[in-house]
Amino acid sequence: MGKSFCDIRILLVVAAAAFIFIQVRLFATQSEYADRLATAVESENQCTSQMRLLIDQISMQQGKIVNLEEANKLKDEESAQLKTLLRDLKTKNLQNLIGKHEVPVAAVVIMACNRPDYLERTIESVLKYQRSIATKFPLFVSQDGTNSDVKSKAMSYNQLTYMQHLDFEPIHTERPGELIAYYKIARHYKWALDELFFNHNFSRVIILEDDMAIAPDFFDYFEATAALLDKDKSIMAVSSWNDNGQKQFVHDSYALYRSDFFPGLGWMLTKTIWDELSPKWPNAYWDDWVRLNEVHKGRQFIRPEVCRTYNFGEHGSSMGQFFRQYLEPIKLNDVQVDWKSSDLTFLMEENFLKYFAKMVSNARPIRESDVILKANNIDSDIRIQYNDQRHFEHIARQFGIFEEWKDGIPRTAYKGVVVFRYRGQKRVFLIGPDSLRLLGIE
């Protein structure tokens, strides 16, 4: 019995020890869970605090967005009001320049970019002859880009209307190594002509560049040919330029010609023509594009023998190309021709064909060998036959005239015939292989 009691005491001690161990473990576990719970509560409090801070920040940002939207809305309204005011001012200014009841012959636009000194020279040249007839030929300057000196120079003249073309769209050239300037120029021309024809509703526009001087009879010349341009639909444009207008190749300030080659450099077109060209205007090289047969579609251009514009821009997008050889020697007309009394009906399509054919027919034909010597020894008009482009270039090189062709047409040519003066009054006609047939000369 004593042994049994001893066993019971041992069991009780073991049980008590086990109980104490379990209690210690439970206490330790509870402490650990309490610590974890405290950490969790603290983390939750931090998350709640951060959430509240984030909500506050979002609320502040939403407030700022609302304020910005309201500010932008206000700015849009102010911008619209300013545009309306600017449009009204331009309209009033234009009305003052034109006159309330005057129908202008043509708007004149000077295309400018980043040459304020050139622009000033051009504006002064134009205003010299335009002031007295400003209502007939309202003057505009269209600037491409943001050059501040050009803008200030243009806006310093109250005799003109200033336009600014802002285009921030990136330009992707079609071929590697191309100058993006030609792409910018094409975009600017389209924008400016759209403005003048579609927004200002002019019936005709004369385009000048910011490196040109004009002749005393520049405006009389274009006023006289405007009616011709409207009447004869076979004429696409009137130009003041002759590519072979160098001093040694011209003589008669009254002489005008039709040409299959677009001269450019001071030219006038109608709204009807622009309605056709504007939707398909090219990305670059707009002048060579107009020279394509698929564009001019057999229509021709009026040009003078003696230029009514002079291009003094040695530095520009063409990098002075051909300037010294072909542009610098150009003769600017200095004769005040009475165009108002001149009968220009000879320039109508059928009339000019007969008129020009007679001149060519009366010219003395000479063979190509020793053409310079023969030309020097003959006092009358002469004609020289060429067989193809290479042959033409060879002859042109001997005389020193332009050799260039575009889309199968030599510069200044009419029915393949290039005419220029040589050593005074006599004309030299370079005759293409099909020219006599096209002129009806047997």
C-alpha positions as CSV (number, residue, x, y, z in Angstrom):
1,M,0.0,0.0,0.0
2,G,2.9,2.3,0.8
3,K,4.3,1.6,-2.7
4,S,1.0,2.5,-4.4
5,F,0.9,5.7,-2.5
6,C,4.4,6.5,-3.6
7,D,3.5,5.8,-7.2
8,I,0.5,8.1,-6.9
9,R,2.7,10.9,-5.6
10,I,5.1,10.4,-8.5
11,L,2.2,10.6,-10.9
12,L,0.9,13.7,-9.3
13,V,4.3,15.3,-9.5
14,V,4.6,14.4,-13.2
15,A,1.1,15.7,-13.9
16,A,1.8,18.9,-12.0
17,A,5.0,19.3,-14.0
18,A,3.2,18.7,-17.2
19,F,0.5,21.1,-16.2
20,I,3.0,23.8,-15.4
21,F,4.9,23.2,-18.7
22,I,1.6,23.5,-20.6
23,Q,0.7,26.7,-18.8
24,V,4.1,28.1,-19.5
25,R,3.8,27.2,-23.2
26,L,0.3,28.6,-23.3
27,F,1.5,31.9,-21.7
28,A,4.4,32.1,-24.2
29,T,2.1,31.4,-27.1
30,Q,-0.4,34.0,-25.9
31,S,2.4,36.5,-25.5
32,E,3.7,35.8,-29.0
33,Y,0.2,36.1,-30.5
34,A,-0.3,39.3,-28.5
35,D,2.8,40.7,-29.9
36,R,1.8,39.7,-33.4
37,L,-1.6,41.2,-32.9
38,A,-0.1,44.4,-31.7
39,T,2.1,44.5,-34.7
40,A,-0.8,43.8,-37.0
41,V,-2.9,46.6,-35.3
42,E,0.0,49.0,-35.7
43,S,0.4,48.0,-39.4
44,E,-3.3,48.4,-39.9
45,N,-3.2,51.9,-38.2
46,Q,-0.3,52.8,-40.5
47,C,-2.1,51.6,-43.6
48,T,-5.2,53.5,-42.5
49,S,-3.1,56.6,-42.0
50,Q,-1.5,56.2,-45.4
51,M,-4.8,55.5,-47.1
52,R,-6.2,58.7,-45.5
53,L,-3.2,60.6,-46.7
54,L,-3.5,59.1,-50.2
55,I,-7.2,60.0,-50.2
56,D,-6.4,63.5,-49.2
57,Q,-3.8,63.8,-51.9
58,I,-6.2,62.4,-54.5
59,S,-8.8,64.9,-53.4
60,M,-6.3,67.7,-53.7
61,Q,-5.3,66.5,-57.2
62,Q,-8.9,66.2,-58.2
63,G,-9.4,69.8,-57.0
64,K,-6.4,70.9,-59.0
65,I,-7.7,69.0,-62.1
66,V,-11.0,70.7,-61.7
67,N,-9.3,74.1,-61.4
68,L,-7.1,73.4,-64.4
69,E,-10.1,72.3,-66.5
70,E,-11.9,75.5,-65.5
71,A,-8.7,77.5,-66.3
72,N,-8.4,75.8,-69.7
73,K,-12.0,76.4,-70.4
74,L,-11.5,80.1,-69.6
75,K,-8.4,80.2,-71.8
76,D,-10.3,78.5,-74.6
77,E,-13.0,81.1,-74.3
78,E,-10.4,83.9,-74.2
79,S,-8.6,82.4,-77.2
80,A,-11.8,82.2,-79.2
81,Q,-12.6,85.8,-78.3
82,L,-9.1,86.9,-79.3
83,K,-9.3,84.9,-82.6
84,T,-12.7,86.6,-83.3
85,L,-11.2,90.0,-82.5
86,L,-8.1,89.3,-84.6
87,R,-10.3,88.2,-87.5
88,D,-12.4,91.3,-87.1
89,L,-9.3,93.5,-87.0
90,K,-7.9,91.7,-90.1
91,T,-11.2,92.2,-91.9
92,K,-11.4,95.9,-91.0
93,N,-7.7,96.3,-91.9
94,L,-8.3,94.6,-95.2
95,Q,-11.4,96.7,-95.9
96,N,-9.3,99.8,-95.2
97,L,-6.7,98.6,-97.6
98,I,-9.1,97.6,-100.3
99,G,-11.9,100.1,-99.9
100,K,-15.5,99.2,-99.2
101,H,-16.7,99.1,-102.8
102,E,-13.4,98.3,-104.6
103,V,-13.0,94.9,-106.3
104,P,-9.3,94.1,-106.2
105,V,-7.5,92.8,-109.2
106,A,-5.5,90.4,-107.1
107,A,-4.1,90.0,-103.7
108,V,-0.3,90.2,-103.5
109,V,1.4,87.9,-101.0
110,I,5.1,87.9,-100.1
111,M,6.2,84.5,-98.9
112,A,8.7,84.9,-96.0
113,C,10.5,82.7,-93.5
114,N,13.7,83.8,-91.7
115,R,15.3,86.6,-93.8
116,P,14.2,90.0,-92.3
117,D,16.7,92.0,-94.4
118,Y,15.6,90.4,-97.6
119,L,11.9,90.9,-96.6
120,E,12.4,94.6,-96.0
121,R,14.0,95.0,-99.4
122,T,11.1,93.2,-101.1
123,I,8.4,95.1,-99.2
124,E,10.0,98.5,-100.0
125,S,10.2,97.5,-103.7
126,V,6.6,96.5,-103.8
127,L,5.3,99.6,-101.8
128,K,7.2,101.9,-104.1
129,Y,4.7,101.1,-106.9
130,Q,1.8,99.7,-104.9
131,R,0.9,102.6,-102.6
132,S,-1.1,104.5,-105.2
133,I,-3.1,101.4,-106.3
134,A,-3.3,99.6,-102.9
135,T,-7.0,99.1,-103.2
136,K,-6.5,97.1,-106.5
137,F,-3.6,95.0,-105.1
138,P,-3.9,94.5,-101.3
139,L,-0.6,93.4,-99.9
140,F,0.0,90.5,-97.5
141,V,3.1,89.0,-95.9
142,S,2.8,85.3,-95.1
143,Q,5.5,84.1,-92.7
144,D,6.4,80.4,-92.2
145,G,7.6,79.8,-88.7
146,T,8.4,82.0,-85.6
147,N,11.3,84.1,-86.5
148,S,10.7,87.2,-84.4
149,D,12.7,89.6,-86.5
150,V,10.7,88.7,-89.6
151,K,7.4,89.1,-87.7
152,S,8.5,92.5,-86.3
153,K,9.6,93.7,-89.7
154,A,6.4,92.7,-91.4
155,M,4.2,94.1,-88.6
156,S,6.0,97.4,-88.7
157,Y,4.2,98.2,-92.0
158,N,0.6,99.3,-91.7
159,Q,0.2,99.1,-95.5
160,L,0.0,95.3,-95.4
161,T,-1.7,92.4,-93.7
162,Y,0.5,89.9,-91.8
163,M,-0.3,86.2,-91.8
164,Q,1.7,83.5,-89.8
165,H,1.9,79.8,-90.7
166,L,2.7,77.7,-87.6
167,D,3.2,74.0,-88.4
168,F,4.7,71.7,-85.8
169,E,4.0,68.5,-87.6
170,P,7.1,66.4,-88.1
171,I,8.4,66.2,-91.7
172,H,9.4,62.8,-93.2
173,T,11.3,63.2,-96.4
174,E,10.5,60.8,-99.2
175,R,14.2,60.1,-100.0
176,P,17.3,60.1,-97.8
177,G,19.4,63.3,-97.7
178,E,16.6,65.6,-98.9
179,L,16.4,69.1,-97.5
180,I,13.3,69.5,-95.4
181,A,13.1,73.1,-96.4
182,Y,11.4,72.1,-99.7
183,Y,8.8,70.3,-97.7
184,K,8.2,73.3,-95.4
185,I,7.9,75.6,-98.4
186,A,5.3,73.4,-100.1
187,R,3.2,73.3,-96.8
188,H,3.5,77.1,-96.5
189,Y,2.4,77.8,-100.0
190,K,-0.7,75.6,-99.7
191,W,-1.7,77.2,-96.4
192,A,-1.2,80.7,-97.6
193,L,-3.1,80.2,-100.9
194,D,-5.9,78.4,-99.0
195,E,-6.1,81.4,-96.7
196,L,-6.3,84.0,-99.5
197,F,-8.6,82.1,-101.8
198,F,-10.9,80.3,-99.4
199,N,-10.9,82.5,-96.3
200,H,-10.4,85.9,-97.8
201,N,-12.2,84.9,-101.1
202,F,-9.9,86.6,-103.6
203,S,-10.4,85.8,-107.2
204,R,-6.7,86.1,-108.1
205,V,-3.5,86.0,-106.2
206,I,0.0,87.1,-107.2
207,I,2.8,85.2,-105.4
208,L,6.2,86.8,-104.6
209,E,9.1,85.6,-102.6
210,D,11.0,87.5,-100.0
211,D,14.0,88.0,-102.2
212,M,12.4,89.8,-105.1
213,A,12.4,93.4,-106.5
214,I,9.7,94.4,-108.9
215,A,9.6,96.5,-112.1
216,P,7.8,99.9,-112.4
217,D,5.1,98.4,-114.6
218,F,4.7,95.2,-112.5
219,F,1.1,95.9,-111.4
220,D,0.0,97.4,-114.8
221,Y,1.3,94.2,-116.4
222,F,-0.7,91.9,-114.1
223,E,-3.8,94.1,-114.4
224,A,-3.7,93.9,-118.2
225,T,-3.2,90.1,-118.2
226,A,-5.8,89.4,-115.6
227,A,-8.7,89.7,-118.1
228,L,-6.7,87.4,-120.4
229,L,-6.3,84.8,-117.7
230,D,-10.0,84.9,-116.9
231,K,-11.1,84.6,-120.6
232,D,-8.6,82.1,-122.0
233,K,-8.9,78.8,-120.1
234,S,-5.9,77.4,-121.9
235,I,-3.8,79.8,-119.8
236,M,-3.0,78.3,-116.4
237,A,-1.1,81.3,-114.9
238,V,0.7,84.5,-115.8
239,S,4.3,85.0,-114.8
240,S,6.6,88.0,-114.6
241,W,9.7,85.9,-115.2
242,N,11.8,84.7,-118.1
243,D,14.4,82.1,-117.3
244,N,16.5,83.3,-120.3
245,G,15.9,87.0,-119.2
246,Q,19.6,87.8,-118.8
247,K,20.7,91.1,-120.2
248,Q,22.4,89.6,-123.2
249,F,19.3,87.7,-124.3
250,V,16.5,90.3,-124.1
251,H,15.6,93.5,-125.9
252,D,11.9,94.3,-126.2
253,S,10.0,95.3,-123.0
254,Y,6.7,95.0,-124.9
255,A,7.2,91.4,-126.0
256,L,5.1,88.7,-124.4
257,Y,5.0,85.0,-125.1
258,R,3.1,81.8,-124.3
259,S,5.1,79.0,-122.8
260,D,4.6,75.3,-122.0
261,F,7.0,75.6,-119.1
262,F,5.9,77.1,-115.8
263,P,8.3,80.0,-115.0
264,G,7.2,80.8,-111.4
265,L,9.1,83.6,-109.6
266,G,6.4,86.2,-109.5
267,W,3.2,84.7,-110.9
268,M,-0.6,85.1,-110.8
269,L,-3.3,82.4,-110.7
270,T,-7.0,82.3,-110.3
271,K,-9.2,80.8,-107.7
272,T,-10.6,78.3,-110.3
273,I,-7.1,77.0,-110.8
274,W,-6.4,76.8,-107.1
275,D,-9.6,74.9,-106.6
276,E,-8.1,72.3,-108.8
277,L,-4.5,72.3,-107.4
278,S,-5.1,72.6,-103.7
279,P,-6.6,69.1,-103.0
280,K,-3.6,67.4,-104.7
281,W,-0.8,69.8,-103.7
282,P,2.5,68.0,-103.4
283,N,4.6,67.4,-100.2
284,A,7.6,69.1,-101.7
285,Y,9.1,70.6,-104.9
286,W,5.8,72.3,-105.8
287,D,7.2,74.3,-108.7
288,D,8.5,71.2,-110.5
289,W,5.2,69.5,-109.8
290,V,3.3,72.2,-111.6
291,R,5.6,71.6,-114.6
292,L,4.4,68.1,-115.0
293,N,2.2,67.4,-118.0
294,E,-0.3,65.5,-115.8
295,V,-0.7,68.7,-113.7
296,H,-0.8,71.5,-116.3
297,K,-2.6,69.3,-118.8
298,G,-1.4,71.1,-121.9
299,R,-2.3,74.5,-120.5
300,Q,0.2,77.3,-121.0
301,F,1.7,80.3,-119.2
302,I,2.2,83.9,-120.2
303,R,5.7,85.3,-119.7
304,P,7.5,88.5,-120.7
305,E,10.7,88.8,-122.7
306,V,12.1,91.2,-120.1
307,C,11.5,90.2,-116.5
308,R,9.2,92.2,-114.2
309,T,10.8,90.7,-111.1
310,Y,14.4,90.4,-110.1
311,N,15.6,87.7,-107.7
312,F,18.4,89.0,-105.5
313,G,18.4,86.0,-103.1
314,E,21.8,84.4,-103.4
315,H,21.3,82.7,-100.0
316,G,18.2,80.5,-99.6
317,S,16.9,77.0,-99.9
318,S,18.6,76.5,-103.2
319,M,21.9,77.4,-101.6
320,G,22.6,80.0,-104.3
321,Q,22.3,77.4,-107.1
322,F,22.9,78.9,-110.5
323,F,22.7,82.4,-109.0
324,R,25.8,84.0,-110.5
325,Q,25.3,82.4,-113.9
326,Y,21.5,82.7,-114.4
327,L,19.9,85.0,-111.8
328,E,22.3,87.8,-111.1
329,P,22.6,88.9,-114.8
330,I,18.8,89.1,-115.2
331,K,17.5,92.4,-116.6
332,L,14.7,94.0,-114.6
333,N,12.5,96.0,-116.9
334,D,13.0,99.8,-116.4
335,V,10.6,100.9,-119.2
336,Q,7.1,102.1,-118.2
337,V,5.0,100.2,-120.7
338,D,1.4,101.5,-121.2
339,W,-0.2,98.1,-120.8
340,K,-3.7,99.6,-120.5
341,S,-3.6,100.7,-124.1
342,S,-2.0,97.5,-125.3
343,D,-4.0,95.0,-127.3
344,L,-3.1,91.6,-125.8
345,T,-5.6,89.5,-127.9
346,F,-2.6,88.2,-129.9
347,L,-1.9,86.1,-126.8
348,M,-5.2,84.2,-127.1
349,E,-4.5,80.5,-128.0
350,E,-5.4,80.5,-131.7
351,N,-4.0,84.0,-132.3
352,F,-0.7,83.3,-130.7
353,L,-0.1,80.1,-132.6
354,K,-0.4,82.0,-135.9
355,Y,1.6,85.0,-134.6
356,F,4.5,82.8,-133.3
357,A,4.4,80.5,-136.4
358,K,4.9,83.5,-138.6
359,M,8.0,84.7,-136.7
360,V,9.5,81.2,-136.8
361,S,8.7,80.8,-140.5
362,N,10.4,84.1,-141.3
363,A,13.5,83.2,-139.4
364,R,16.5,82.0,-141.5
365,P,17.3,78.4,-140.9
366,I,21.0,77.5,-140.3
367,R,22.7,74.2,-139.8
368,E,24.0,73.3,-136.4
369,S,27.7,73.4,-137.2
370,D,29.5,76.6,-136.2
371,V,26.2,78.1,-135.0
372,I,27.8,80.9,-133.0
373,L,29.9,82.0,-136.0
374,K,26.9,81.9,-138.3
375,A,24.7,83.7,-135.8
376,N,27.3,86.5,-135.5
377,N,27.3,87.0,-139.3
378,I,23.6,87.0,-139.8
379,D,21.6,90.2,-139.0
380,S,18.1,88.7,-139.3
381,D,16.2,86.2,-137.0
382,I,17.6,82.7,-137.3
383,R,16.3,79.2,-136.4
384,I,18.3,76.1,-135.5
385,Q,17.0,72.6,-135.4
386,Y,17.8,70.3,-132.5
387,N,17.1,66.5,-132.5
388,D,16.6,65.6,-128.8
389,Q,17.4,66.8,-125.3
390,R,21.1,66.1,-125.4
391,H,21.4,67.9,-128.8
392,F,19.5,70.9,-127.4
393,E,21.7,71.0,-124.3
394,H,24.8,71.1,-126.6
395,I,23.5,74.0,-128.6
396,A,22.2,75.9,-125.5
397,R,25.6,75.5,-123.8
398,Q,27.2,77.3,-126.7
399,F,24.9,80.3,-126.4
400,G,24.8,80.2,-122.6
401,I,21.1,79.9,-122.1
402,F,19.3,77.5,-119.7
403,E,19.9,73.8,-120.6
404,E,17.4,72.3,-118.2
405,W,14.3,70.4,-119.2
406,K,11.3,69.2,-117.0
407,D,9.0,66.4,-118.1
408,G,10.2,66.7,-121.7
409,I,10.0,70.5,-122.0
410,P,12.9,72.9,-122.1
411,R,12.7,76.1,-120.0
412,T,10.7,78.9,-121.7
413,A,9.7,76.6,-124.6
414,Y,6.5,76.9,-126.7
415,K,5.7,73.9,-128.9
416,G,9.3,72.8,-128.3
417,V,10.7,76.2,-129.5
418,V,13.0,78.2,-127.3
419,V,13.4,81.8,-128.4
420,F,15.9,84.4,-127.1
421,R,17.7,87.6,-128.4
422,Y,21.2,87.4,-129.6
423,R,23.6,90.4,-130.1
424,G,20.9,93.0,-130.2
425,Q,17.4,92.7,-131.7
426,K,17.6,89.5,-133.7
427,R,15.9,86.4,-132.4
428,V,17.3,82.9,-132.2
429,F,14.7,80.1,-132.4
430,L,15.9,76.6,-131.2
431,I,13.4,74.3,-133.0
432,G,12.4,70.9,-131.7
433,P,12.0,67.9,-134.0
434,D,8.1,68.3,-134.0
435,S,7.9,72.0,-133.6
436,L,7.3,73.0,-137.3
437,R,4.5,70.5,-137.5
438,L,3.0,71.7,-134.3
439,L,3.1,75.3,-135.6
440,G,1.6,74.3,-138.9
441,I,4.8,75.2,-140.8
442,E,5.4,73.1,-143.9
